[in-house]
Amino acid sequence: MSPKIVELEQVSHRCDKLRADGKRLVATNGCFDLLHAGHVRYLQAARTLGDFLAIGLNGDNSVRELKGSGRPVTTES
């Protein structure tokens, strides 16, 4: 797994360390399926609000519940 993609259990530890280092954290979440320019602008704007942006991604089941049976187009795998 990429060092930028972490499991939920690791998030708290990383956030604690960043806060201890005086960093300002910003967090958001969503199902970015399919990723489009509006999503990118939203994430870029969120990033300007702090030193570190954490993004939670909805899983396939959540996306399917929100957007319908043909989704997600881009799956977890």
mmCIF file of the N, C-alpha and C atoms, coordinates in Angstrom:
data_MODEL
# 
_entry.id   MODEL 
# 
loop_
_atom_site.group_PDB 
_atom_site.id 
_atom_site.type_symbol 
_atom_site.label_atom_id 
_atom_site.label_alt_id 
_atom_site.label_comp_id 
_atom_site.label_asym_id 
_atom_site.label_entity_id 
_atom_site.label_seq_id 
_atom_site.pdbx_PDB_ins_code 
_atom_site.Cartn_x 
_atom_site.Cartn_y 
_atom_site.Cartn_z 
_atom_site.occupancy 
_atom_site.B_iso_or_equiv 
_atom_site.pdbx_formal_charge 
_atom_site.auth_seq_id 
_atom_site.auth_comp_id 
_atom_site.auth_asym_id 
_atom_site.auth_atom_id 
_atom_site.pdbx_PDB_model_num 
ATOM 1   N N  . MET A 1 1  ? 0.845   -1.179 0.000   1.00 0.00 ? 1  MET A N  1 
ATOM 2   C CA . MET A 1 1  ? 0.000   0.000  0.000   1.00 0.00 ? 1  MET A CA 1 
ATOM 3   C C  . MET A 1 1  ? 0.893   1.246  0.000   1.00 0.00 ? 1  MET A C  1 
ATOM 4   N N  . SER A 1 2  ? 0.498   2.258  -0.723  1.00 0.00 ? 2  SER A N  1 
ATOM 5   C CA . SER A 1 2  ? 1.243   3.513  -0.797  1.00 0.00 ? 2  SER A CA 1 
ATOM 6   C C  . SER A 1 2  ? 1.353   4.156  0.581   1.00 0.00 ? 2  SER A C  1 
ATOM 7   N N  . PRO A 1 3  ? 2.482   4.827  0.871   1.00 0.00 ? 3  PRO A N  1 
ATOM 8   C CA . PRO A 1 3  ? 2.583   5.510  2.167   1.00 0.00 ? 3  PRO A CA 1 
ATOM 9   C C  . PRO A 1 3  ? 1.549   6.626  2.331   1.00 0.00 ? 3  PRO A C  1 
ATOM 10  N N  . LYS A 1 4  ? 0.954   7.077  1.239   1.00 0.00 ? 4  LYS A N  1 
ATOM 11  C CA . LYS A 1 4  ? -0.086  8.105  1.324   1.00 0.00 ? 4  LYS A CA 1 
ATOM 12  C C  . LYS A 1 4  ? -1.467  7.502  1.514   1.00 0.00 ? 4  LYS A C  1 
ATOM 13  N N  . ILE A 1 5  ? -1.590  6.203  1.315   1.00 0.00 ? 5  ILE A N  1 
ATOM 14  C CA . ILE A 1 5  ? -2.861  5.516  1.521   1.00 0.00 ? 5  ILE A CA 1 
ATOM 15  C C  . ILE A 1 5  ? -2.698  4.633  2.744   1.00 0.00 ? 5  ILE A C  1 
ATOM 16  N N  . VAL A 1 6  ? -3.447  4.953  3.793   1.00 0.00 ? 6  VAL A N  1 
ATOM 17  C CA . VAL A 1 6  ? -3.285  4.224  5.052   1.00 0.00 ? 6  VAL A CA 1 
ATOM 18  C C  . VAL A 1 6  ? -4.625  3.685  5.532   1.00 0.00 ? 6  VAL A C  1 
ATOM 19  N N  . GLU A 1 7  ? -4.552  2.633  6.308   1.00 0.00 ? 7  GLU A N  1 
ATOM 20  C CA . GLU A 1 7  ? -5.742  2.066  6.917   1.00 0.00 ? 7  GLU A CA 1 
ATOM 21  C C  . GLU A 1 7  ? -6.218  2.987  8.039   1.00 0.00 ? 7  GLU A C  1 
ATOM 22  N N  . LEU A 1 8  ? -7.488  2.902  8.355   1.00 0.00 ? 8  LEU A N  1 
ATOM 23  C CA . LEU A 1 8  ? -8.105  3.754  9.367   1.00 0.00 ? 8  LEU A CA 1 
ATOM 24  C C  . LEU A 1 8  ? -7.350  3.716  10.690  1.00 0.00 ? 8  LEU A C  1 
ATOM 25  N N  . GLU A 1 9  ? -6.863  2.540  11.067  1.00 0.00 ? 9  GLU A N  1 
ATOM 26  C CA . GLU A 1 9  ? -6.168  2.392  12.347  1.00 0.00 ? 9  GLU A CA 1 
ATOM 27  C C  . GLU A 1 9  ? -4.914  3.267  12.433  1.00 0.00 ? 9  GLU A C  1 
ATOM 28  N N  . GLN A 1 10 ? -4.296  3.546  11.286  1.00 0.00 ? 10 GLN A N  1 
ATOM 29  C CA . GLN A 1 10 ? -3.068  4.342  11.264  1.00 0.00 ? 10 GLN A CA 1 
ATOM 30  C C  . GLN A 1 10 ? -3.335  5.847  11.267  1.00 0.00 ? 10 GLN A C  1 
ATOM 31  N N  . VAL A 1 11 ? -4.543  6.230  10.906  1.00 0.00 ? 11 VAL A N  1 
ATOM 32  C CA . VAL A 1 11 ? -4.857  7.653  10.763  1.00 0.00 ? 11 VAL A CA 1 
ATOM 33  C C  . VAL A 1 11 ? -4.698  8.399  12.080  1.00 0.00 ? 11 VAL A C  1 
ATOM 34  N N  . SER A 1 12 ? -5.227  7.867  13.158  1.00 0.00 ? 12 SER A N  1 
ATOM 35  C CA . SER A 1 12 ? -5.163  8.537  14.456  1.00 0.00 ? 12 SER A CA 1 
ATOM 36  C C  . SER A 1 12 ? -3.722  8.793  14.874  1.00 0.00 ? 12 SER A C  1 
ATOM 37  N N  . HIS A 1 13 ? -2.876  7.795  14.716  1.00 0.00 ? 13 HIS A N  1 
ATOM 38  C CA . HIS A 1 13 ? -1.462  7.942  15.082  1.00 0.00 ? 13 HIS A CA 1 
ATOM 39  C C  . HIS A 1 13 ? -0.794  9.034  14.247  1.00 0.00 ? 13 HIS A C  1 
ATOM 40  N N  . ARG A 1 14 ? -1.030  9.013  12.942  1.00 0.00 ? 14 ARG A N  1 
ATOM 41  C CA . ARG A 1 14 ? -0.425  10.031 12.073  1.00 0.00 ? 14 ARG A CA 1 
ATOM 42  C C  . ARG A 1 14 ? -0.925  11.430 12.426  1.00 0.00 ? 14 ARG A C  1 
ATOM 43  N N  . CYS A 1 15 ? -2.225  11.551 12.698  1.00 0.00 ? 15 CYS A N  1 
ATOM 44  C CA . CYS A 1 15 ? -2.788  12.858 13.056  1.00 0.00 ? 15 CYS A CA 1 
ATOM 45  C C  . CYS A 1 15 ? -2.204  13.367 14.366  1.00 0.00 ? 15 CYS A C  1 
ATOM 46  N N  . ASP A 1 16 ? -2.063  12.485 15.350  1.00 0.00 ? 16 ASP A N  1 
ATOM 47  C CA . ASP A 1 16 ? -1.457  12.881 16.625  1.00 0.00 ? 16 ASP A CA 1 
ATOM 48  C C  . ASP A 1 16 ? -0.051  13.418 16.410  1.00 0.00 ? 16 ASP A C  1 
ATOM 49  N N  . LYS A 1 17 ? 0.736   12.745 15.576  1.00 0.00 ? 17 LYS A N  1 
ATOM 50  C CA . LYS A 1 17 ? 2.109   13.186 15.317  1.00 0.00 ? 17 LYS A CA 1 
ATOM 51  C C  . LYS A 1 17 ? 2.124   14.536 14.601  1.00 0.00 ? 17 LYS A C  1 
ATOM 52  N N  . LEU A 1 18 ? 1.273   14.696 13.609  1.00 0.00 ? 18 LEU A N  1 
ATOM 53  C CA . LEU A 1 18 ? 1.220   15.966 12.886  1.00 0.00 ? 18 LEU A CA 1 
ATOM 54  C C  . LEU A 1 18 ? 0.817   17.108 13.813  1.00 0.00 ? 18 LEU A C  1 
ATOM 55  N N  . ARG A 1 19 ? -0.170  16.876 14.670  1.00 0.00 ? 19 ARG A N  1 
ATOM 56  C CA . ARG A 1 19 ? -0.584  17.913 15.629  1.00 0.00 ? 19 ARG A CA 1 
ATOM 57  C C  . ARG A 1 19 ? 0.553   18.244 16.592  1.00 0.00 ? 19 ARG A C  1 
ATOM 58  N N  . ALA A 1 20 ? 1.258   17.225 17.052  1.00 0.00 ? 20 ALA A N  1 
ATOM 59  C CA . ALA A 1 20 ? 2.387   17.447 17.962  1.00 0.00 ? 20 ALA A CA 1 
ATOM 60  C C  . ALA A 1 20 ? 3.472   18.276 17.286  1.00 0.00 ? 20 ALA A C  1 
ATOM 61  N N  . ASP A 1 21 ? 3.570   18.158 15.969  1.00 0.00 ? 21 ASP A N  1 
ATOM 62  C CA . ASP A 1 21 ? 4.535   18.943 15.200  1.00 0.00 ? 21 ASP A CA 1 
ATOM 63  C C  . ASP A 1 21 ? 3.997   20.326 14.846  1.00 0.00 ? 21 ASP A C  1 
ATOM 64  N N  . GLY A 1 22 ? 2.810   20.665 15.366  1.00 0.00 ? 22 GLY A N  1 
ATOM 65  C CA . GLY A 1 22 ? 2.234   21.986 15.133  1.00 0.00 ? 22 GLY A CA 1 
ATOM 66  C C  . GLY A 1 22 ? 1.538   22.146 13.794  1.00 0.00 ? 22 GLY A C  1 
ATOM 67  N N  . LYS A 1 23 ? 1.232   21.058 13.134  1.00 0.00 ? 23 LYS A N  1 
ATOM 68  C CA . LYS A 1 23 ? 0.581   21.132 11.821  1.00 0.00 ? 23 LYS A CA 1 
ATOM 69  C C  . LYS A 1 23 ? -0.932  21.267 11.977  1.00 0.00 ? 23 LYS A C  1 
ATOM 70  N N  . ARG A 1 24 ? -1.527  21.978 11.044  1.00 0.00 ? 24 ARG A N  1 
ATOM 71  C CA . ARG A 1 24 ? -2.985  22.129 11.017  1.00 0.00 ? 24 ARG A CA 1 
ATOM 72  C C  . ARG A 1 24 ? -3.560  21.094 10.053  1.00 0.00 ? 24 ARG A C  1 
ATOM 73  N N  . LEU A 1 25 ? -4.490  20.285 10.559  1.00 0.00 ? 25 LEU A N  1 
ATOM 74  C CA . LEU A 1 25 ? -5.065  19.203 9.770   1.00 0.00 ? 25 LEU A CA 1 
ATOM 75  C C  . LEU A 1 25 ? -6.431  19.580 9.222   1.00 0.00 ? 25 LEU A C  1 
ATOM 76  N N  . VAL A 1 26 ? -6.696  19.163 8.014   1.00 0.00 ? 26 VAL A N  1 
ATOM 77  C CA . VAL A 1 26 ? -7.989  19.334 7.373   1.00 0.00 ? 26 VAL A CA 1 
ATOM 78  C C  . VAL A 1 26 ? -8.429  17.945 6.917   1.00 0.00 ? 26 VAL A C  1 
ATOM 79  N N  . ALA A 1 27 ? -9.694  17.619 7.107   1.00 0.00 ? 27 ALA A N  1 
ATOM 80  C CA . ALA A 1 27 ? -10.191 16.303 6.696   1.00 0.00 ? 27 ALA A CA 1 
ATOM 81  C C  . ALA A 1 27 ? -11.491 16.443 5.922   1.00 0.00 ? 27 ALA A C  1 
ATOM 82  N N  . THR A 1 28 ? -11.666 15.573 4.966   1.00 0.00 ? 28 THR A N  1 
ATOM 83  C CA . THR A 1 28 ? -12.905 15.487 4.205   1.00 0.00 ? 28 THR A CA 1 
ATOM 84  C C  . THR A 1 28 ? -13.095 14.044 3.774   1.00 0.00 ? 28 THR A C  1 
ATOM 85  N N  . ASN A 1 29 ? -14.255 13.750 3.256   1.00 0.00 ? 29 ASN A N  1 
ATOM 86  C CA . ASN A 1 29 ? -14.470 12.412 2.712   1.00 0.00 ? 29 ASN A CA 1 
ATOM 87  C C  . ASN A 1 29 ? -15.461 12.483 1.564   1.00 0.00 ? 29 ASN A C  1 
ATOM 88  N N  . GLY A 1 30 ? -15.548 11.401 0.820   1.00 0.00 ? 30 GLY A N  1 
ATOM 89  C CA . GLY A 1 30 ? -16.506 11.358 -0.267  1.00 0.00 ? 30 GLY A CA 1 
ATOM 90  C C  . GLY A 1 30 ? -16.345 10.125 -1.118  1.00 0.00 ? 30 GLY A C  1 
ATOM 91  N N  . CYS A 1 31 ? -17.234 10.026 -2.086  1.00 0.00 ? 31 CYS A N  1 
ATOM 92  C CA . CYS A 1 31 ? -17.118 8.971  -3.099  1.00 0.00 ? 31 CYS A CA 1 
ATOM 93  C C  . CYS A 1 31 ? -16.872 9.699  -4.415  1.00 0.00 ? 31 CYS A C  1 
ATOM 94  N N  . PHE A 1 32 ? -15.640 9.725  -4.812  1.00 0.00 ? 32 PHE A N  1 
ATOM 95  C CA . PHE A 1 32 ? -15.208 10.486 -5.982  1.00 0.00 ? 32 PHE A CA 1 
ATOM 96  C C  . PHE A 1 32 ? -15.212 9.573  -7.209  1.00 0.00 ? 32 PHE A C  1 
ATOM 97  N N  . ASP A 1 33 ? -16.386 9.068  -7.538  1.00 0.00 ? 33 ASP A N  1 
ATOM 98  C CA . ASP A 1 33 ? -16.571 8.098  -8.619  1.00 0.00 ? 33 ASP A CA 1 
ATOM 99  C C  . ASP A 1 33 ? -17.576 8.682  -9.596  1.00 0.00 ? 33 ASP A C  1 
ATOM 100 N N  . LEU A 1 34 ? -17.200 9.088  -10.647 1.00 0.00 ? 34 LEU A N  1 
ATOM 101 C CA . LEU A 1 34 ? -15.929 9.275  -11.313 1.00 0.00 ? 34 LEU A CA 1 
ATOM 102 C C  . LEU A 1 34 ? -15.339 10.625 -10.893 1.00 0.00 ? 34 LEU A C  1 
ATOM 103 N N  . LEU A 1 35 ? -14.026 10.649 -10.702 1.00 0.00 ? 35 LEU A N  1 
ATOM 104 C CA . LEU A 1 35 ? -13.349 11.885 -10.321 1.00 0.00 ? 35 LEU A CA 1 
ATOM 105 C C  . LEU A 1 35 ? -13.473 12.890 -11.463 1.00 0.00 ? 35 LEU A C  1 
ATOM 106 N N  . HIS A 1 36 ? -13.888 14.113 -11.144 1.00 0.00 ? 36 HIS A N  1 
ATOM 107 C CA . HIS A 1 36 ? -14.031 15.144 -12.173 1.00 0.00 ? 36 HIS A CA 1 
ATOM 108 C C  . HIS A 1 36 ? -13.447 16.461 -11.668 1.00 0.00 ? 36 HIS A C  1 
ATOM 109 N N  . ALA A 1 37 ? -13.431 17.460 -12.528 1.00 0.00 ? 37 ALA A N  1 
ATOM 110 C CA . ALA A 1 37 ? -12.798 18.743 -12.217 1.00 0.00 ? 37 ALA A CA 1 
ATOM 111 C C  . ALA A 1 37 ? -13.379 19.387 -10.967 1.00 0.00 ? 37 ALA A C  1 
ATOM 112 N N  . GLY A 1 38 ? -14.665 19.244 -10.731 1.00 0.00 ? 38 GLY A N  1 
ATOM 113 C CA . GLY A 1 38 ? -15.279 19.803 -9.522  1.00 0.00 ? 38 GLY A CA 1 
ATOM 114 C C  . GLY A 1 38 ? -14.716 19.173 -8.262  1.00 0.00 ? 38 GLY A C  1 
ATOM 115 N N  . HIS A 1 39 ? -14.508 17.864 -8.290  1.00 0.00 ? 39 HIS A N  1 
ATOM 116 C CA . HIS A 1 39 ? -13.880 17.191 -7.150  1.00 0.00 ? 39 HIS A CA 1 
ATOM 117 C C  . HIS A 1 39 ? -12.470 17.735 -6.922  1.00 0.00 ? 39 HIS A C  1 
ATOM 118 N N  . VAL A 1 40 ? -11.720 17.857 -8.003  1.00 0.00 ? 40 VAL A N  1 
ATOM 119 C CA . VAL A 1 40 ? -10.334 18.329 -7.894  1.00 0.00 ? 40 VAL A CA 1 
ATOM 120 C C  . VAL A 1 40 ? -10.295 19.735 -7.315  1.00 0.00 ? 40 VAL A C  1 
ATOM 121 N N  . ARG A 1 41 ? -11.157 20.618 -7.796  1.00 0.00 ? 41 ARG A N  1 
ATOM 122 C CA . ARG A 1 41 ? -11.198 21.988 -7.256  1.00 0.00 ? 41 ARG A CA 1 
ATOM 123 C C  . ARG A 1 41 ? -11.555 21.974 -5.777  1.00 0.00 ? 41 ARG A C  1 
ATOM 124 N N  . TYR A 1 42 ? -12.524 21.158 -5.395  1.00 0.00 ? 42 TYR A N  1 
ATOM 125 C CA . TYR A 1 42 ? -12.933 21.036 -3.997  1.00 0.00 ? 42 TYR A CA 1 
ATOM 126 C C  . TYR A 1 42 ? -11.762 20.579 -3.128  1.00 0.00 ? 42 TYR A C  1 
ATOM 127 N N  . LEU A 1 43 ? -11.050 19.554 -3.571  1.00 0.00 ? 43 LEU A N  1 
ATOM 128 C CA . LEU A 1 43 ? -9.922  19.031 -2.793  1.00 0.00 ? 43 LEU A CA 1 
ATOM 129 C C  . LEU A 1 43 ? -8.769  20.033 -2.743  1.00 0.00 ? 43 LEU A C  1 
ATOM 130 N N  . GLN A 1 44 ? -8.518  20.727 -3.839  1.00 0.00 ? 44 GLN A N  1 
ATOM 131 C CA . GLN A 1 44 ? -7.481  21.763 -3.835  1.00 0.00 ? 44 GLN A CA 1 
ATOM 132 C C  . GLN A 1 44 ? -7.832  22.878 -2.856  1.00 0.00 ? 44 GLN A C  1 
ATOM 133 N N  . ALA A 1 45 ? -9.087  23.297 -2.835  1.00 0.00 ? 45 ALA A N  1 
ATOM 134 C CA . ALA A 1 45 ? -9.517  24.343 -1.900  1.00 0.00 ? 45 ALA A CA 1 
ATOM 135 C C  . ALA A 1 45 ? -9.394  23.862 -0.462  1.00 0.00 ? 45 ALA A C  1 
ATOM 136 N N  . ALA A 1 46 ? -9.783  22.622 -0.202  1.00 0.00 ? 46 ALA A N  1 
ATOM 137 C CA . ALA A 1 46 ? -9.666  22.070 1.151   1.00 0.00 ? 46 ALA A CA 1 
ATOM 138 C C  . ALA A 1 46 ? -8.209  22.044 1.592   1.00 0.00 ? 46 ALA A C  1 
ATOM 139 N N  . ARG A 1 47 ? -7.323  21.705 0.690   1.00 0.00 ? 47 ARG A N  1 
ATOM 140 C CA . ARG A 1 47 ? -5.892  21.617 1.021   1.00 0.00 ? 47 ARG A CA 1 
ATOM 141 C C  . ARG A 1 47 ? -5.325  22.966 1.463   1.00 0.00 ? 47 ARG A C  1 
ATOM 142 N N  . THR A 1 48 ? -5.854  24.058 0.933   1.00 0.00 ? 48 THR A N  1 
ATOM 143 C CA . THR A 1 48 ? -5.340  25.383 1.293   1.00 0.00 ? 48 THR A CA 1 
ATOM 144 C C  . THR A 1 48 ? -5.702  25.784 2.719   1.00 0.00 ? 48 THR A C  1 
ATOM 145 N N  . LEU A 1 49 ? -6.610  25.055 3.353   1.00 0.00 ? 49 LEU A N  1 
ATOM 146 C CA . LEU A 1 49 ? -7.074  25.410 4.696   1.00 0.00 ? 49 LEU A CA 1 
ATOM 147 C C  . LEU A 1 49 ? -6.151  24.924 5.808   1.00 0.00 ? 49 LEU A C  1 
ATOM 148 N N  . GLY A 1 50 ? -5.144  24.149 5.471   1.00 0.00 ? 50 GLY A N  1 
ATOM 149 C CA . GLY A 1 50 ? -4.248  23.628 6.498   1.00 0.00 ? 50 GLY A CA 1 
ATOM 150 C C  . GLY A 1 50 ? -2.951  23.138 5.900   1.00 0.00 ? 50 GLY A C  1 
ATOM 151 N N  . ASP A 1 51 ? -2.182  22.447 6.737   1.00 0.00 ? 51 ASP A N  1 
ATOM 152 C CA . ASP A 1 51 ? -0.888  21.924 6.310   1.00 0.00 ? 51 ASP A CA 1 
ATOM 153 C C  . ASP A 1 51 ? -0.983  20.513 5.745   1.00 0.00 ? 51 ASP A C  1 
ATOM 154 N N  . PHE A 1 52 ? -2.037  19.808 6.100   1.00 0.00 ? 52 PHE A N  1 
ATOM 155 C CA . PHE A 1 52 ? -2.171  18.403 5.723   1.00 0.00 ? 52 PHE A CA 1 
ATOM 156 C C  . PHE A 1 52 ? -3.636  18.105 5.463   1.00 0.00 ? 52 PHE A C  1 
ATOM 157 N N  . LEU A 1 53 ? -3.914  17.478 4.333   1.00 0.00 ? 53 LEU A N  1 
ATOM 158 C CA . LEU A 1 53 ? -5.287  17.115 3.982   1.00 0.00 ? 53 LEU A CA 1 
ATOM 159 C C  . LEU A 1 53 ? -5.445  15.607 4.053   1.00 0.00 ? 53 LEU A C  1 
ATOM 160 N N  . ALA A 1 54 ? -6.370  15.153 4.877   1.00 0.00 ? 54 ALA A N  1 
ATOM 161 C CA . ALA A 1 54 ? -6.719  13.735 4.957   1.00 0.00 ? 54 ALA A CA 1 
ATOM 162 C C  . ALA A 1 54 ? -8.041  13.536 4.232   1.00 0.00 ? 54 ALA A C  1 
ATOM 163 N N  . ILE A 1 55 ? -8.082  12.556 3.347   1.00 0.00 ? 55 ILE A N  1 
ATOM 164 C CA . ILE A 1 55 ? -9.285  12.288 2.565   1.00 0.00 ? 55 ILE A CA 1 
ATOM 165 C C  . ILE A 1 55 ? -9.744  10.864 2.844   1.00 0.00 ? 55 ILE A C  1 
ATOM 166 N N  . GLY A 1 56 ? -10.963 10.741 3.335   1.00 0.00 ? 56 GLY A N  1 
ATOM 167 C CA . GLY A 1 56 ? -11.570 9.424  3.510   1.00 0.00 ? 56 GLY A CA 1 
ATOM 168 C C  . GLY A 1 56 ? -12.373 9.080  2.273   1.00 0.00 ? 56 GLY A C  1 
ATOM 169 N N  . LEU A 1 57 ? -12.219 7.864  1.801   1.00 0.00 ? 57 LEU A N  1 
ATOM 170 C CA . LEU A 1 57 ? -12.928 7.433  0.598   1.00 0.00 ? 57 LEU A CA 1 
ATOM 171 C C  . LEU A 1 57 ? -14.003 6.415  0.942   1.00 0.00 ? 57 LEU A C  1 
ATOM 172 N N  . ASN A 1 58 ? -15.185 6.616  0.411   1.00 0.00 ? 58 ASN A N  1 
ATOM 173 C CA . ASN A 1 58 ? -16.259 5.644  0.599   1.00 0.00 ? 58 ASN A CA 1 
ATOM 174 C C  . ASN A 1 58 ? -15.887 4.346  -0.104  1.00 0.00 ? 58 ASN A C  1 
ATOM 175 N N  . GLY A 1 59 ? -16.215 3.236  0.526   1.00 0.00 ? 59 GLY A N  1 
ATOM 176 C CA . GLY A 1 59 ? -15.991 1.929  -0.080  1.00 0.00 ? 59 GLY A CA 1 
ATOM 177 C C  . GLY A 1 59 ? -17.019 1.633  -1.161  1.00 0.00 ? 59 GLY A C  1 
ATOM 178 N N  . ASP A 1 60 ? -16.779 0.545  -1.893  1.00 0.00 ? 60 ASP A N  1 
ATOM 179 C CA . ASP A 1 60 ? -17.665 0.164  -2.997  1.00 0.00 ? 60 ASP A CA 1 
ATOM 180 C C  . ASP A 1 60 ? -19.118 0.003  -2.564  1.00 0.00 ? 60 ASP A C  1 
ATOM 181 N N  . ASN A 1 61 ? -19.351 -0.653 -1.440  1.00 0.00 ? 61 ASN A N  1 
ATOM 182 C CA . ASN A 1 61 ? -20.735 -0.860 -0.985  1.00 0.00 ? 61 ASN A CA 1 
ATOM 183 C C  . ASN A 1 61 ? -21.432 0.458  -0.696  1.00 0.00 ? 61 ASN A C  1 
ATOM 184 N N  . SER A 1 62 ? -20.726 1.385  -0.077  1.00 0.00 ? 62 SER A N  1 
ATOM 185 C CA . SER A 1 62 ? -21.293 2.697  0.225   1.00 0.00 ? 62 SER A CA 1 
ATOM 186 C C  . SER A 1 62 ? -21.624 3.458  -1.055  1.00 0.00 ? 62 SER A C  1 
ATOM 187 N N  . VAL A 1 63 ? -20.695 3.433  -2.014  1.00 0.00 ? 63 VAL A N  1 
ATOM 188 C CA . VAL A 1 63 ? -20.929 4.119  -3.290  1.00 0.00 ? 63 VAL A CA 1 
ATOM 189 C C  . VAL A 1 63 ? -22.151 3.524  -3.985  1.00 0.00 ? 63 VAL A C  1 
ATOM 190 N N  . ARG A 1 64 ? -22.265 2.210  -3.988  1.00 0.00 ? 64 ARG A N  1 
ATOM 191 C CA . ARG A 1 64 ? -23.403 1.532  -4.615  1.00 0.00 ? 64 ARG A CA 1 
ATOM 192 C C  . ARG A 1 64 ? -24.716 1.963  -3.960  1.00 0.00 ? 64 ARG A C  1 
ATOM 193 N N  . GLU A 1 65 ? -24.719 2.048  -2.630  1.00 0.00 ? 65 GLU A N  1 
ATOM 194 C CA . GLU A 1 65 ? -25.927 2.481  -1.920  1.00 0.00 ? 65 GLU A CA 1 
ATOM 195 C C  . GLU A 1 65 ? -26.302 3.917  -2.266  1.00 0.00 ? 65 GLU A C  1 
ATOM 196 N N  . LEU A 1 66 ? -25.302 4.774  -2.406  1.00 0.00 ? 66 LEU A N  1 
ATOM 197 C CA . LEU A 1 66 ? -25.552 6.186  -2.682  1.00 0.00 ? 66 LEU A CA 1 
ATOM 198 C C  . LEU A 1 66 ? -25.898 6.465  -4.143  1.00 0.00 ? 66 LEU A C  1 
ATOM 199 N N  . LYS A 1 67 ? -25.222 5.759  -5.072  1.00 0.00 ? 67 LYS A N  1 
ATOM 200 C CA . LYS A 1 67 ? -25.321 6.126  -6.483  1.00 0.00 ? 67 LYS A CA 1 
ATOM 201 C C  . LYS A 1 67 ? -26.019 5.106  -7.369  1.00 0.00 ? 67 LYS A C  1 
ATOM 202 N N  . GLY A 1 68 ? -26.321 3.927  -6.842  1.00 0.00 ? 68 GLY A N  1 
ATOM 203 C CA . GLY A 1 68 ? -27.069 2.956  -7.637  1.00 0.00 ? 68 GLY A CA 1 
ATOM 204 C C  . GLY A 1 68 ? -26.284 1.720  -8.020  1.00 0.00 ? 68 GLY A C  1 
ATOM 205 N N  . SER A 1 69 ? -26.995 0.779  -8.626  1.00 0.00 ? 69 SER A N  1 
ATOM 206 C CA . SER A 1 69 ? -26.452 -0.559 -8.865  1.00 0.00 ? 69 SER A CA 1 
ATOM 207 C C  . SER A 1 69 ? -25.305 -0.614 -9.866  1.00 0.00 ? 69 SER A C  1 
ATOM 208 N N  . GLY A 1 70 ? -25.186 0.335  -10.758 1.00 0.00 ? 70 GLY A N  1 
ATOM 209 C CA . GLY A 1 70 ? -24.094 0.324  -11.737 1.00 0.00 ? 70 GLY A CA 1 
ATOM 210 C C  . GLY A 1 70 ? -22.806 0.933  -11.225 1.00 0.00 ? 70 GLY A C  1 
ATOM 211 N N  . ARG A 1 71 ? -22.767 1.289  -9.976  1.00 0.00 ? 71 ARG A N  1 
ATOM 212 C CA . ARG A 1 71 ? -21.622 1.988  -9.403  1.00 0.00 ? 71 ARG A CA 1 
ATOM 213 C C  . ARG A 1 71 ? -20.973 1.150  -8.327  1.00 0.00 ? 71 ARG A C  1 
ATOM 214 N N  . PRO A 1 72 ? -19.750 1.364  -8.029  1.00 0.00 ? 72 PRO A N  1 
ATOM 215 C CA . PRO A 1 72 ? -18.866 2.374  -8.594  1.00 0.00 ? 72 PRO A CA 1 
ATOM 216 C C  . PRO A 1 72 ? -18.310 1.958  -9.955  1.00 0.00 ? 72 PRO A C  1 
ATOM 217 N N  . VAL A 1 73 ? -17.963 2.953  -10.750 1.00 0.00 ? 73 VAL A N  1 
ATOM 218 C CA . VAL A 1 73 ? -17.296 2.697  -12.022 1.00 0.00 ? 73 VAL A CA 1 
ATOM 219 C C  . VAL A 1 73 ? -15.844 2.328  -11.744 1.00 0.00 ? 73 VAL A C  1 
ATOM 220 N N  . THR A 1 74 ? -15.217 3.082  -10.853 1.00 0.00 ? 74 THR A N  1 
ATOM 221 C CA . THR A 1 74 ? -13.850 2.799  -10.431 1.00 0.00 ? 74 THR A CA 1 
ATOM 222 C C  . THR A 1 74 ? -13.934 2.118  -9.075  1.00 0.00 ? 74 THR A C  1 
ATOM 223 N N  . THR A 1 75 ? -13.616 0.837  -9.032  1.00 0.00 ? 75 THR A N  1 
ATOM 224 C CA . THR A 1 75 ? -13.775 0.056  -7.807  1.00 0.00 ? 75 THR A CA 1 
ATOM 225 C C  . THR A 1 75 ? -12.543 0.122  -6.911  1.00 0.00 ? 75 THR A C  1 
ATOM 226 N N  . GLU A 1 76 ? -12.695 -0.376 -5.694  1.00 0.00 ? 76 GLU A N  1 
ATOM 227 C CA . GLU A 1 76 ? -11.576 -0.439 -4.750  1.00 0.00 ? 76 GLU A CA 1 
ATOM 228 C C  . GLU A 1 76 ? -10.425 -1.265 -5.307  1.00 0.00 ? 76 GLU A C  1 
ATOM 229 N N  . SER A 1 77 ? -10.742 -2.320 -6.013  1.00 0.00 ? 77 SER A N  1 
ATOM 230 C CA . SER A 1 77 ? -9.684  -3.187 -6.541  1.00 0.00 ? 77 SER A CA 1 
ATOM 231 C C  . SER A 1 77 ? -9.194  -2.636 -7.840  1.00 0.00 ? 77 SER A C  1 
# 
